[in-house]
Amino acid sequence: MPEITTVQGEHILHLWQGAWIAALVTGVITWALIIGVPIWFRRRSDDEVPVQTRYNLPIEIFYTIFPVIMVIAFFSQTVRVQNVALEHVEDPDVVVTVVGQKWQWTFNYPHDGENVFVSGTGDDIPQLVIPVDKTIEFELYSPDVIHNFGIPAFAMRMDVVPGNNNSYQVTPTEIGVYDGKCYELCGAYHSRMLFTVAVVSEADYEAYLDDLAASEDTSSDEPIKGGKYAEELITTGEHDDEHEGGHE
């Protein structure tokens, strides 16, 4: 696992680690039984035959009850962590409208009553900028096919489904630059759907929004939700429009 840098991601990391520990313990016991029993109870001479047991009630009860307990424990912990990861506070500090489109990302930010945005292309990977120690909500939108918005250092990803209002929230805890990408095979140029995430101080975040607002090319009245810049997202292979049904 990468170094996790969000509050929610720490819970996911601990679940992952705990599951591996439990699986390894179970595996060691199982391997010991598989290997040890035929060695320990083997026939050592022609005159010596190991005791033949038809059944062992305590062991059979254990083999029945213990797996059920493990399933209940795994299930309860998974539900607990899932609830933490998908919890939404009513008033997040920042709301970013994330648009996944064939085949790049657009990030929209509300700023002083208008919208500022960054839109990437195949040759120009966009950067998502968010403030540290703030609750960030990602509203996920797609104008075409299913994509998946994921950031390994946050230990979170989620499908971006046309017609579905998916969203999740994170609280980044460390300043830095992290990689992100689409985790859903979405078409011919799926591999181009890369982006970076810059977690910065609040002052740097506000300055970044001011810079975007100062240019007409990165400001608008409403969030940019795909289509307008679709032709810019493919620098080669224009013939794919015929096979993919074109861009909206």
ABEGO torsion letter per residue (X at the ends): XBBBABAAAAAAAAAAAAAAAAAAAAAAAAAAAAAAAAAAABBABAABBBBBBABBAAAAAAAAAAAAAAAAAAAAAAAAAAAAAABBBABBABBBBBBBBOBBBBBBBBBGGBBBBBBBBAABBBBBBBBBGBBBBBBBBBABBBBBBBBAAAGBBBBBBBGBBBBBBBBBABBEBBBBBBABBAEAAAAABBBBBBBBBAAAAAAAAAAAAABAAABBABBBAEGAAAAAABABGAAAAAAAGEBX
